[in-house]
C-alpha cells in the first residue's frame, strides 16, 4: 500500500511533535494549509490527538509519532557506501 497524499500529511503532522517534551502540543489554526487541517482532524478521529485542532498526542499517537519520526530519521540519513 503506497503512501497517499493524506497519509503523507498525517506523517508530516506527527513529525512536528516534540517527543522530548510531552507537555508541548500543537495548535492548528483555521488559516493553516488545508492539508494540515485535514490531517489533524483525521489524526484526532483515529484517536492519535486529543483535540480536533491538534492538542496533545494520545498514547497511541505518541507511538505513531515515534515510529514516524524514526522512519524519517532513517530515510533522511546519508546512505552508507559500505555495500557498494
PyMOL Python script that loads the backbone (N, CA, C, O; Angstrom):
from pymol import cmd

cmd.read_pdbstr("""\
ATOM      1  N   UNK A   1       0.845  -1.172   0.000  1.00  0.00           N
ATOM      2  CA  UNK A   1       0.000   0.000   0.000  1.00  0.00           C
ATOM      3  C   UNK A   1       0.898   1.246   0.000  1.00  0.00           C
ATOM      4  O   UNK A   1       1.642   1.471   0.955  1.00  0.00           O
ATOM      5  N   UNK A   2       0.833   2.038  -1.044  1.00  0.00           N
ATOM      6  CA  UNK A   2       1.661   3.246  -1.102  1.00  0.00           C
ATOM      7  C   UNK A   2       1.105   4.356  -0.197  1.00  0.00           C
ATOM      8  O   UNK A   2      -0.061   4.335   0.198  1.00  0.00           O
ATOM      9  N   UNK A   3       1.963   5.307   0.111  1.00  0.00           N
ATOM     10  CA  UNK A   3       1.539   6.469   0.890  1.00  0.00           C
ATOM     11  C   UNK A   3       0.692   7.376   0.010  1.00  0.00           C
ATOM     12  O   UNK A   3       1.119   7.796  -1.066  1.00  0.00           O
ATOM     13  N   UNK A   4      -0.498   7.667   0.474  1.00  0.00           N
ATOM     14  CA  UNK A   4      -1.364   8.617  -0.224  1.00  0.00           C
ATOM     15  C   UNK A   4      -0.986  10.029   0.233  1.00  0.00           C
ATOM     16  O   UNK A   4      -0.313  10.183   1.252  1.00  0.00           O
ATOM     17  N   UNK A   5      -1.405  11.049  -0.498  1.00  0.00           N
ATOM     18  CA  UNK A   5      -1.144  12.420  -0.035  1.00  0.00           C
ATOM     19  C   UNK A   5      -1.703  12.686   1.367  1.00  0.00           C
ATOM     20  O   UNK A   5      -1.080  13.405   2.149  1.00  0.00           O
ATOM     21  N   UNK A   6      -2.860  12.120   1.692  1.00  0.00           N
ATOM     22  CA  UNK A   6      -3.437  12.308   3.033  1.00  0.00           C
ATOM     23  C   UNK A   6      -2.543  11.685   4.106  1.00  0.00           C
ATOM     24  O   UNK A   6      -2.330  12.280   5.162  1.00  0.00           O
ATOM     25  N   UNK A   7      -2.017  10.481   3.832  1.00  0.00           N
ATOM     26  CA  UNK A   7      -1.128   9.834   4.794  1.00  0.00           C
ATOM     27  C   UNK A   7       0.173  10.606   4.964  1.00  0.00           C
ATOM     28  O   UNK A   7       0.705  10.700   6.070  1.00  0.00           O
ATOM     29  N   UNK A   8       0.677  11.150   3.883  1.00  0.00           N
ATOM     30  CA  UNK A   8       1.902  11.962   3.971  1.00  0.00           C
ATOM     31  C   UNK A   8       1.645  13.183   4.842  1.00  0.00           C
ATOM     32  O   UNK A   8       2.487  13.541   5.665  1.00  0.00           O
ATOM     33  N   UNK A   9       0.486  13.832   4.673  1.00  0.00           N
ATOM     34  CA  UNK A   9       0.133  14.975   5.520  1.00  0.00           C
ATOM     35  C   UNK A   9       0.051  14.559   6.989  1.00  0.00           C
ATOM     36  O   UNK A   9       0.484  15.303   7.868  1.00  0.00           O
ATOM     37  N   UNK A  10      -0.499  13.382   7.256  1.00  0.00           N
ATOM     38  CA  UNK A  10      -0.598  12.898   8.632  1.00  0.00           C
ATOM     39  C   UNK A  10       0.792  12.602   9.207  1.00  0.00           C
ATOM     40  O   UNK A  10       1.075  12.945  10.355  1.00  0.00           O
ATOM     41  N   UNK A  11       1.653  11.969   8.412  1.00  0.00           N
ATOM     42  CA  UNK A  11       3.016  11.688   8.870  1.00  0.00           C
ATOM     43  C   UNK A  11       3.777  12.992   9.143  1.00  0.00           C
ATOM     44  O   UNK A  11       4.502  13.096  10.133  1.00  0.00           O
ATOM     45  N   UNK A  12       3.610  13.972   8.271  1.00  0.00           N
ATOM     46  CA  UNK A  12       4.265  15.264   8.475  1.00  0.00           C
ATOM     47  C   UNK A  12       3.749  15.950   9.738  1.00  0.00           C
ATOM     48  O   UNK A  12       4.512  16.612  10.440  1.00  0.00           O
ATOM     49  N   UNK A  13       2.477  15.796  10.023  1.00  0.00           N
ATOM     50  CA  UNK A  13       1.915  16.367  11.249  1.00  0.00           C
ATOM     51  C   UNK A  13       2.508  15.676  12.475  1.00  0.00           C
ATOM     52  O   UNK A  13       2.888  16.346  13.435  1.00  0.00           O
ATOM     53  N   UNK A  14       2.590  14.359  12.456  1.00  0.00           N
ATOM     54  CA  UNK A  14       3.189  13.618  13.569  1.00  0.00           C
ATOM     55  C   UNK A  14       4.661  13.974  13.755  1.00  0.00           C
ATOM     56  O   UNK A  14       5.166  13.966  14.877  1.00  0.00           O
ATOM     57  N   UNK A  15       5.343  14.284  12.665  1.00  0.00           N
ATOM     58  CA  UNK A  15       6.759  14.641  12.745  1.00  0.00           C
ATOM     59  C   UNK A  15       6.979  15.992  13.420  1.00  0.00           C
ATOM     60  O   UNK A  15       8.090  16.286  13.863  1.00  0.00           O
ATOM     61  N   UNK A  16       5.950  16.803  13.501  1.00  0.00           N
ATOM     62  CA  UNK A  16       6.080  18.129  14.117  1.00  0.00           C
ATOM     63  C   UNK A  16       6.070  18.088  15.649  1.00  0.00           C
ATOM     64  O   UNK A  16       6.448  19.066  16.293  1.00  0.00           O
ATOM     65  N   UNK A  17       5.649  16.987  16.225  1.00  0.00           N
ATOM     66  CA  UNK A  17       5.578  16.902  17.689  1.00  0.00           C
ATOM     67  C   UNK A  17       6.963  16.715  18.280  1.00  0.00           C
ATOM     68  O   UNK A  17       7.764  15.934  17.767  1.00  0.00           O
ATOM     69  N   UNK A  18       7.243  17.436  19.362  1.00  0.00           N
ATOM     70  CA  UNK A  18       8.498  17.317  20.094  1.00  0.00           C
ATOM     71  C   UNK A  18       8.328  16.199  21.117  1.00  0.00           C
ATOM     72  O   UNK A  18       7.685  16.382  22.150  1.00  0.00           O
ATOM     73  N   UNK A  19       8.909  15.045  20.819  1.00  0.00           N
ATOM     74  CA  UNK A  19       8.743  13.874  21.687  1.00  0.00           C
ATOM     75  C   UNK A  19       9.505  14.009  22.997  1.00  0.00           C
ATOM     76  O   UNK A  19       9.231  13.280  23.950  1.00  0.00           O
ATOM     77  N   UNK A  20      10.450  14.925  23.056  1.00  0.00           N
ATOM     78  CA  UNK A  20      11.209  15.136  24.288  1.00  0.00           C
ATOM     79  C   UNK A  20      10.397  15.912  25.322  1.00  0.00           C
ATOM     80  O   UNK A  20      10.742  15.926  26.504  1.00  0.00           O
ATOM     81  N   UNK A  21       9.330  16.551  24.881  1.00  0.00           N
ATOM     82  CA  UNK A  21       8.506  17.364  25.782  1.00  0.00           C
ATOM     83  C   UNK A  21       7.033  16.999  25.621  1.00  0.00           C
ATOM     84  O   UNK A  21       6.335  17.589  24.796  1.00  0.00           O
ATOM     85  N   UNK A  22       6.552  16.020  26.411  1.00  0.00           N
ATOM     86  CA  UNK A  22       5.159  15.591  26.255  1.00  0.00           C
ATOM     87  C   UNK A  22       4.138  16.669  26.622  1.00  0.00           C
ATOM     88  O   UNK A  22       2.966  16.548  26.264  1.00  0.00           O
ATOM     89  N   UNK A  23       4.561  17.720  27.329  1.00  0.00           N
ATOM     90  CA  UNK A  23       3.646  18.803  27.676  1.00  0.00           C
ATOM     91  C   UNK A  23       3.517  19.828  26.553  1.00  0.00           C
ATOM     92  O   UNK A  23       2.778  20.803  26.691  1.00  0.00           O
ATOM     93  N   UNK A  24       4.220  19.622  25.453  1.00  0.00           N
ATOM     94  CA  UNK A  24       4.156  20.542  24.327  1.00  0.00           C
ATOM     95  C   UNK A  24       3.268  19.936  23.252  1.00  0.00           C
ATOM     96  O   UNK A  24       3.564  18.867  22.718  1.00  0.00           O
ATOM     97  N   UNK A  25       2.180  20.623  22.941  1.00  0.00           N
ATOM     98  CA  UNK A  25       1.258  20.156  21.917  1.00  0.00           C
ATOM     99  C   UNK A  25       1.331  21.033  20.680  1.00  0.00           C
ATOM    100  O   UNK A  25       2.242  21.847  20.533  1.00  0.00           O
ATOM    101  N   UNK A  26       0.373  20.861  19.804  1.00  0.00           N
ATOM    102  CA  UNK A  26       0.260  21.663  18.585  1.00  0.00           C
ATOM    103  C   UNK A  26      -1.128  22.274  18.501  1.00  0.00           C
ATOM    104  O   UNK A  26      -2.113  21.665  18.917  1.00  0.00           O
ATOM    105  N   UNK A  27      -1.196  23.464  17.967  1.00  0.00           N
ATOM    106  CA  UNK A  27      -2.466  24.132  17.702  1.00  0.00           C
ATOM    107  C   UNK A  27      -2.484  24.469  16.227  1.00  0.00           C
ATOM    108  O   UNK A  27      -1.640  25.229  15.752  1.00  0.00           O
ATOM    109  N   UNK A  28      -3.434  23.913  15.499  1.00  0.00           N
ATOM    110  CA  UNK A  28      -3.563  24.174  14.068  1.00  0.00           C
ATOM    111  C   UNK A  28      -4.682  25.201  13.893  1.00  0.00           C
ATOM    112  O   UNK A  28      -5.842  24.930  14.205  1.00  0.00           O
ATOM    113  N   UNK A  29      -4.326  26.359  13.401  1.00  0.00           N
ATOM    114  CA  UNK A  29      -5.286  27.439  13.223  1.00  0.00           C
ATOM    115  C   UNK A  29      -6.114  27.248  11.962  1.00  0.00           C
ATOM    116  O   UNK A  29      -5.704  26.538  11.043  1.00  0.00           O
ATOM    117  N   UNK A  30      -7.265  27.874  11.922  1.00  0.00           N
ATOM    118  CA  UNK A  30      -8.167  27.722  10.776  1.00  0.00           C
ATOM    119  C   UNK A  30      -7.594  28.309   9.497  1.00  0.00           C
ATOM    120  O   UNK A  30      -8.108  28.039   8.411  1.00  0.00           O
ATOM    121  N   UNK A  31      -6.532  29.116   9.607  1.00  0.00           N
ATOM    122  CA  UNK A  31      -5.884  29.689   8.427  1.00  0.00           C
ATOM    123  C   UNK A  31      -4.725  28.829   7.928  1.00  0.00           C
ATOM    124  O   UNK A  31      -4.052  29.197   6.965  1.00  0.00           O
ATOM    125  N   UNK A  32      -4.488  27.693   8.572  1.00  0.00           N
ATOM    126  CA  UNK A  32      -3.399  26.795   8.157  1.00  0.00           C
ATOM    127  C   UNK A  32      -3.703  26.173   6.803  1.00  0.00           C
ATOM    128  O   UNK A  32      -4.823  26.261   6.301  1.00  0.00           O
ATOM    129  N   UNK A  33      -2.713  25.557   6.233  1.00  0.00           N
ATOM    130  CA  UNK A  33      -2.871  24.842   4.968  1.00  0.00           C
ATOM    131  C   UNK A  33      -3.986  23.809   5.117  1.00  0.00           C
ATOM    132  O   UNK A  33      -4.031  23.094   6.118  1.00  0.00           O
ATOM    133  N   UNK A  34      -4.879  23.721   4.145  1.00  0.00           N
ATOM    134  CA  UNK A  34      -5.987  22.755   4.241  1.00  0.00           C
ATOM    135  C   UNK A  34      -5.525  21.311   4.449  1.00  0.00           C
ATOM    136  O   UNK A  34      -6.208  20.534   5.116  1.00  0.00           O
ATOM    137  N   UNK A  35      -4.378  20.951   3.888  1.00  0.00           N
ATOM    138  CA  UNK A  35      -3.852  19.601   4.090  1.00  0.00           C
ATOM    139  C   UNK A  35      -3.496  19.336   5.539  1.00  0.00           C
ATOM    140  O   UNK A  35      -3.718  18.237   6.046  1.00  0.00           O
ATOM    141  N   UNK A  36      -2.946  20.336   6.207  1.00  0.00           N
ATOM    142  CA  UNK A  36      -2.584  20.215   7.615  1.00  0.00           C
ATOM    143  C   UNK A  36      -3.847  20.150   8.479  1.00  0.00           C
ATOM    144  O   UNK A  36      -3.921  19.362   9.422  1.00  0.00           O
ATOM    145  N   UNK A  37      -4.821  20.969   8.155  1.00  0.00           N
ATOM    146  CA  UNK A  37      -6.090  20.950   8.903  1.00  0.00           C
ATOM    147  C   UNK A  37      -6.750  19.583   8.775  1.00  0.00           C
ATOM    148  O   UNK A  37      -7.192  19.005   9.767  1.00  0.00           O
ATOM    149  N   UNK A  38      -6.813  19.074   7.557  1.00  0.00           N
ATOM    150  CA  UNK A  38      -7.424  17.763   7.329  1.00  0.00           C
ATOM    151  C   UNK A  38      -6.667  16.650   8.030  1.00  0.00           C
ATOM    152  O   UNK A  38      -7.272  15.744   8.603  1.00  0.00           O
ATOM    153  N   UNK A  39      -5.346  16.717   7.985  1.00  0.00           N
ATOM    154  CA  UNK A  39      -4.529  15.686   8.640  1.00  0.00           C
ATOM    155  C   UNK A  39      -4.774  15.694  10.142  1.00  0.00           C
ATOM    156  O   UNK A  39      -4.904  14.638  10.760  1.00  0.00           O
ATOM    157  N   UNK A  40      -4.834  16.870  10.721  1.00  0.00           N
ATOM    158  CA  UNK A  40      -5.065  16.984  12.159  1.00  0.00           C
ATOM    159  C   UNK A  40      -6.436  16.428  12.534  1.00  0.00           C
ATOM    160  O   UNK A  40      -6.570  15.725  13.536  1.00  0.00           O
ATOM    161  N   UNK A  41      -7.431  16.735  11.748  1.00  0.00           N
ATOM    162  CA  UNK A  41      -8.774  16.216  12.013  1.00  0.00           C
ATOM    163  C   UNK A  41      -8.817  14.695  11.899  1.00  0.00           C
ATOM    164  O   UNK A  41      -9.461  14.032  12.712  1.00  0.00           O
ATOM    165  N   UNK A  42      -8.138  14.137  10.900  1.00  0.00           N
ATOM    166  CA  UNK A  42      -8.116  12.686  10.731  1.00  0.00           C
ATOM    167  C   UNK A  42      -7.358  12.007  11.868  1.00  0.00           C
ATOM    168  O   UNK A  42      -7.781  10.961  12.361  1.00  0.00           O
ATOM    169  N   UNK A  43      -6.236  12.603  12.286  1.00  0.00           N
ATOM    170  CA  UNK A  43      -5.473  12.031  13.398  1.00  0.00           C
ATOM    171  C   UNK A  43      -6.296  12.043  14.682  1.00  0.00           C
ATOM    172  O   UNK A  43      -6.209  11.113  15.483  1.00  0.00           O
ATOM    173  N   UNK A  44      -7.084  13.076  14.881  1.00  0.00           N
ATOM    174  CA  UNK A  44      -7.975  13.125  16.047  1.00  0.00           C
ATOM    175  C   UNK A  44      -9.040  12.034  15.944  1.00  0.00           C
ATOM    176  O   UNK A  44      -9.313  11.333  16.918  1.00  0.00           O
ATOM    177  N   UNK A  45      -9.633  11.897  14.771  1.00  0.00           N
ATOM    178  CA  UNK A  45     -10.670  10.877  14.566  1.00  0.00           C
ATOM    179  C   UNK A  45     -10.123   9.461  14.767  1.00  0.00           C
ATOM    180  O   UNK A  45     -10.859   8.562  15.173  1.00  0.00           O
ATOM    181  N   UNK A  46      -8.845   9.265  14.486  1.00  0.00           N
ATOM    182  CA  UNK A  46      -8.201   7.961  14.659  1.00  0.00           C
ATOM    183  C   UNK A  46      -7.731   7.730  16.090  1.00  0.00           C
ATOM    184  O   UNK A  46      -7.227   6.656  16.418  1.00  0.00           O
ATOM    185  N   UNK A  47      -7.897   8.746  16.946  1.00  0.00           N
ATOM    186  CA  UNK A  47      -7.529   8.604  18.349  1.00  0.00           C
ATOM    187  C   UNK A  47      -6.062   8.891  18.643  1.00  0.00           C
ATOM    188  O   UNK A  47      -5.551   8.478  19.684  1.00  0.00           O
ATOM    189  N   UNK A  48      -5.379   9.591  17.746  1.00  0.00           N
ATOM    190  CA  UNK A  48      -3.964   9.883  17.945  1.00  0.00           C
ATOM    191  C   UNK A  48      -3.725  11.256  18.569  1.00  0.00           C
ATOM    192  O   UNK A  48      -2.670  11.494  19.158  1.00  0.00           O
ATOM    193  N   UNK A  49      -4.696  12.160  18.444  1.00  0.00           N
ATOM    194  CA  UNK A  49      -4.592  13.505  19.014  1.00  0.00           C
ATOM    195  C   UNK A  49      -5.769  13.759  19.944  1.00  0.00           C
ATOM    196  O   UNK A  49      -6.856  13.214  19.755  1.00  0.00           O
ATOM    197  N   UNK A  50      -5.535  14.595  20.952  1.00  0.00           N
ATOM    198  CA  UNK A  50      -6.579  14.860  21.950  1.00  0.00           C
ATOM    199  C   UNK A  50      -7.623  15.864  21.487  1.00  0.00           C
ATOM    200  O   UNK A  50      -8.737  15.871  22.009  1.00  0.00           O
ATOM    201  N   UNK A  51      -7.289  16.708  20.523  1.00  0.00           N
ATOM    202  CA  UNK A  51      -8.217  17.736  20.046  1.00  0.00           C
ATOM    203  C   UNK A  51      -8.305  17.714  18.526  1.00  0.00           C
ATOM    204  O   UNK A  51      -7.358  17.323  17.844  1.00  0.00           O
ATOM    205  N   UNK A  52      -9.434  18.131  18.012  1.00  0.00           N
ATOM    206  CA  UNK A  52      -9.634  18.142  16.566  1.00  0.00           C
ATOM    207  C   UNK A  52      -8.688  19.139  15.879  1.00  0.00           C
ATOM    208  O   UNK A  52      -8.373  18.980  14.700  1.00  0.00           O
ATOM    209  N   UNK A  53      -8.238  20.158  16.610  1.00  0.00           N
ATOM    210  CA  UNK A  53      -7.306  21.142  16.042  1.00  0.00           C
ATOM    211  C   UNK A  53      -5.877  20.939  16.552  1.00  0.00           C
ATOM    212  O   UNK A  53      -5.069  21.868  16.528  1.00  0.00           O
ATOM    213  N   UNK A  54      -5.572  19.744  17.007  1.00  0.00           N
ATOM    214  CA  UNK A  54      -4.221  19.426  17.453  1.00  0.00           C
ATOM    215  C   UNK A  54      -4.199  18.912  18.871  1.00  0.00           C
ATOM    216  O   UNK A  54      -4.531  17.755  19.130  1.00  0.00           O
ATOM    217  N   UNK A  55      -3.806  19.776  19.787  1.00  0.00           N
ATOM    218  CA  UNK A  55      -3.723  19.352  21.183  1.00  0.00           C
ATOM    219  C   UNK A  55      -2.472  18.540  21.430  1.00  0.00           C
ATOM    220  O   UNK A  55      -1.384  18.879  20.963  1.00  0.00           O
ATOM    221  N   UNK A  56      -2.645  17.468  22.171  1.00  0.00           N
ATOM    222  CA  UNK A  56      -1.525  16.613  22.571  1.00  0.00           C
ATOM    223  C   UNK A  56      -1.667  15.234  21.943  1.00  0.00           C
ATOM    224  O   UNK A  56      -2.745  14.840  21.498  1.00  0.00           O
ATOM    225  N   UNK A  57      -0.559  14.516  21.920  1.00  0.00           N
ATOM    226  CA  UNK A  57      -0.589  13.136  21.450  1.00  0.00           C
ATOM    227  C   UNK A  57      -1.234  12.251  22.505  1.00  0.00           C
ATOM    228  O   UNK A  57      -0.971  12.406  23.697  1.00  0.00           O
ATOM    229  N   UNK A  58      -2.069  11.332  22.072  1.00  0.00           N
ATOM    230  CA  UNK A  58      -2.551  10.286  22.962  1.00  0.00           C
ATOM    231  C   UNK A  58      -1.435   9.247  23.078  1.00  0.00           C
ATOM    232  O   UNK A  58      -0.391   9.385  22.442  1.00  0.00           O
ATOM    233  N   UNK A  59      -1.648   8.229  23.872  1.00  0.00           N
ATOM    234  CA  UNK A  59      -0.656   7.161  23.986  1.00  0.00           C
ATOM    235  C   UNK A  59      -0.409   6.523  22.619  1.00  0.00           C
ATOM    236  O   UNK A  59       0.737   6.296  22.232  1.00  0.00           O
ATOM    237  N   UNK A  60      -1.484   6.237  21.898  1.00  0.00           N
ATOM    238  CA  UNK A  60      -1.358   5.672  20.550  1.00  0.00           C
ATOM    239  C   UNK A  60      -0.682   6.670  19.617  1.00  0.00           C
ATOM    240  O   UNK A  60       0.134   6.288  18.779  1.00  0.00           O
ATOM    241  N   UNK A  61      -1.020   7.942  19.762  1.00  0.00           N
ATOM    242  CA  UNK A  61      -0.413   8.982  18.941  1.00  0.00           C
ATOM    243  C   UNK A  61       1.076   9.104  19.180  1.00  0.00           C
ATOM    244  O   UNK A  61       1.849   9.314  18.246  1.00  0.00           O
ATOM    245  N   UNK A  62       1.476   8.971  20.432  1.00  0.00           N
ATOM    246  CA  UNK A  62       2.911   9.035  20.750  1.00  0.00           C
ATOM    247  C   UNK A  62       3.647   7.872  20.086  1.00  0.00           C
ATOM    248  O   UNK A  62       4.727   8.056  19.525  1.00  0.00           O
ATOM    249  N   UNK A  63       3.060   6.677  20.150  1.00  0.00           N
ATOM    250  CA  UNK A  63       3.667   5.520  19.480  1.00  0.00           C
ATOM    251  C   UNK A  63       3.812   5.787  17.982  1.00  0.00           C
ATOM    252  O   UNK A  63       4.863   5.530  17.395  1.00  0.00           O
ATOM    253  N   UNK A  64       2.745   6.305  17.372  1.00  0.00           N
ATOM    254  CA  UNK A  64       2.769   6.582  15.936  1.00  0.00           C
ATOM    255  C   UNK A  64       3.800   7.654  15.609  1.00  0.00           C
ATOM    256  O   UNK A  64       4.526   7.528  14.623  1.00  0.00           O
ATOM    257  N   UNK A  65       3.876   8.711  16.426  1.00  0.00           N
ATOM    258  CA  UNK A  65       4.837   9.782  16.191  1.00  0.00           C
ATOM    259  C   UNK A  65       6.273   9.268  16.336  1.00  0.00           C
ATOM    260  O   UNK A  65       7.152   9.650  15.563  1.00  0.00           O
ATOM    261  N   UNK A  66       6.507   8.405  17.324  1.00  0.00           N
ATOM    262  CA  UNK A  66       7.847   7.832  17.487  1.00  0.00           C
ATOM    263  C   UNK A  66       8.253   7.042  16.247  1.00  0.00           C
ATOM    264  O   UNK A  66       9.377   7.170  15.763  1.00  0.00           O
ATOM    265  N   UNK A  67       7.344   6.234  15.741  1.00  0.00           N
ATOM    266  CA  UNK A  67       7.641   5.435  14.550  1.00  0.00           C
ATOM    267  C   UNK A  67       7.812   6.318  13.318  1.00  0.00           C
ATOM    268  O   UNK A  67       8.721   6.097  12.517  1.00  0.00           O
ATOM    269  N   UNK A  68       6.948   7.311  13.164  1.00  0.00           N
ATOM    270  CA  UNK A  68       7.044   8.216  12.013  1.00  0.00           C
ATOM    271  C   UNK A  68       8.362   8.970  12.038  1.00  0.00           C
ATOM    272  O   UNK A  68       9.022   9.109  11.007  1.00  0.00           O
ATOM    273  N   UNK A  69       8.749   9.459  13.215  1.00  0.00           N
ATOM    274  CA  UNK A  69       9.995  10.215  13.316  1.00  0.00           C
ATOM    275  C   UNK A  69      11.207   9.312  13.136  1.00  0.00           C
ATOM    276  O   UNK A  69      12.216   9.737  12.575  1.00  0.00           O
ATOM    277  N   UNK A  70      11.120   8.076  13.605  1.00  0.00           N
ATOM    278  CA  UNK A  70      12.218   7.125  13.397  1.00  0.00           C
ATOM    279  C   UNK A  70      12.378   6.810  11.909  1.00  0.00           C
ATOM    280  O   UNK A  70      13.497   6.773  11.398  1.00  0.00           O
ATOM    281  N   UNK A  71      11.271   6.588  11.222  1.00  0.00           N
ATOM    282  CA  UNK A  71      11.333   6.306   9.783  1.00  0.00           C
ATOM    283  C   UNK A  71      11.915   7.505   9.039  1.00  0.00           C
ATOM    284  O   UNK A  71      12.725   7.335   8.128  1.00  0.00           O
ATOM    285  N   UNK A  72      11.513   8.697   9.416  1.00  0.00           N
ATOM    286  CA  UNK A  72      12.044   9.902   8.783  1.00  0.00           C
ATOM    287  C   UNK A  72      13.550  10.018   8.999  1.00  0.00           C
ATOM    288  O   UNK A  72      14.284  10.375   8.077  1.00  0.00           O
ATOM    289  N   UNK A  73      14.006   9.721  10.201  1.00  0.00           N
ATOM    290  CA  UNK A  73      15.441   9.773  10.505  1.00  0.00           C
ATOM    291  C   UNK A  73      16.211   8.775   9.642  1.00  0.00           C
ATOM    292  O   UNK A  73      17.261   9.100   9.088  1.00  0.00           O
ATOM    293  N   UNK A  74      15.682   7.568   9.537  1.00  0.00           N
ATOM    294  CA  UNK A  74      16.348   6.532   8.733  1.00  0.00           C
ATOM    295  C   UNK A  74      16.377   6.919   7.255  1.00  0.00           C
ATOM    296  O   UNK A  74      17.420   6.830   6.607  1.00  0.00           O
ATOM    297  N   UNK A  75      15.243   7.345   6.728  1.00  0.00           N
ATOM    298  CA  UNK A  75      15.151   7.655   5.307  1.00  0.00           C
ATOM    299  C   UNK A  75      15.886   8.930   4.940  1.00  0.00           C
ATOM    300  O   UNK A  75      16.282   9.106   3.788  1.00  0.00           O
ATOM    301  N   UNK A  76      16.071   9.817   5.899  1.00  0.00           N
ATOM    302  CA  UNK A  76      16.744  11.090   5.631  1.00  0.00           C
ATOM    303  C   UNK A  76      18.252  11.003   5.842  1.00  0.00           C
ATOM    304  O   UNK A  76      18.963  11.980   5.609  1.00  0.00           O
ATOM    305  N   UNK A  77      18.750   9.845   6.282  1.00  0.00           N
ATOM    306  CA  UNK A  77      20.176   9.698   6.559  1.00  0.00           C
ATOM    307  C   UNK A  77      20.953   9.504   5.259  1.00  0.00           C
ATOM    308  O   UNK A  77      20.398   9.129   4.226  1.00  0.00           O
ATOM    309  N   UNK A  78      22.230   9.766   5.342  1.00  0.00           N
ATOM    310  CA  UNK A  78      23.120   9.582   4.195  1.00  0.00           C
ATOM    311  C   UNK A  78      23.373   8.091   4.025  1.00  0.00           C
ATOM    312  O   UNK A  78      23.760   7.422   4.982  1.00  0.00           O
ATOM    313  N   UNK A  79      23.164   7.562   2.831  1.00  0.00           N
ATOM    314  CA  UNK A  79      23.371   6.123   2.640  1.00  0.00           C
ATOM    315  C   UNK A  79      24.830   5.723   2.840  1.00  0.00           C
ATOM    316  O   UNK A  79      25.754   6.469   2.517  1.00  0.00           O
ATOM    317  N   UNK A  80      25.002   4.536   3.377  1.00  0.00           N
ATOM    318  CA  UNK A  80      26.343   4.003   3.583  1.00  0.00           C
ATOM    319  C   UNK A  80      26.879   3.482   2.262  1.00  0.00           C
ATOM    320  O   UNK A  80      26.145   2.888   1.472  1.00  0.00           O
ATOM    321  N   UNK A  81      28.141   3.706   2.033  1.00  0.00           N
ATOM    322  CA  UNK A  81      28.773   3.240   0.804  1.00  0.00           C
ATOM    323  C   UNK A  81      29.459   1.887   1.019  1.00  0.00           C
ATOM    324  O   UNK A  81      30.152   1.403   0.123  1.00  0.00           O
ATOM    325  N   UNK A  82      29.278   1.269   2.193  1.00  0.00           N
ATOM    326  CA  UNK A  82      29.968   0.025   2.534  1.00  0.00           C
ATOM    327  C   UNK A  82      29.504  -1.146   1.659  1.00  0.00           C
ATOM    328  O   UNK A  82      30.264  -2.091   1.448  1.00  0.00           O
ATOM    329  N   UNK A  83      28.284  -1.096   1.155  1.00  0.00           N
ATOM    330  CA  UNK A  83      27.759  -2.224   0.382  1.00  0.00           C
ATOM    331  C   UNK A  83      27.975  -2.084  -1.113  1.00  0.00           C
ATOM    332  O   UNK A  83      27.488  -2.912  -1.883  1.00  0.00           O
ATOM    333  N   UNK A  84      28.687  -1.065  -1.538  1.00  0.00           N
ATOM    334  CA  UNK A  84      28.903  -0.855  -2.981  1.00  0.00           C
ATOM    335  C   UNK A  84      30.011  -1.719  -3.518  1.00  0.00           C
ATOM    336  O   UNK A  84      30.317  -1.663  -4.709  1.00  0.00           O
TER     337      UNK A  84
END
""", "prot")
cmd.dss("prot")
cmd.show_as("cartoon", "prot")
cmd.util.cbc("prot")
cmd.orient("prot")
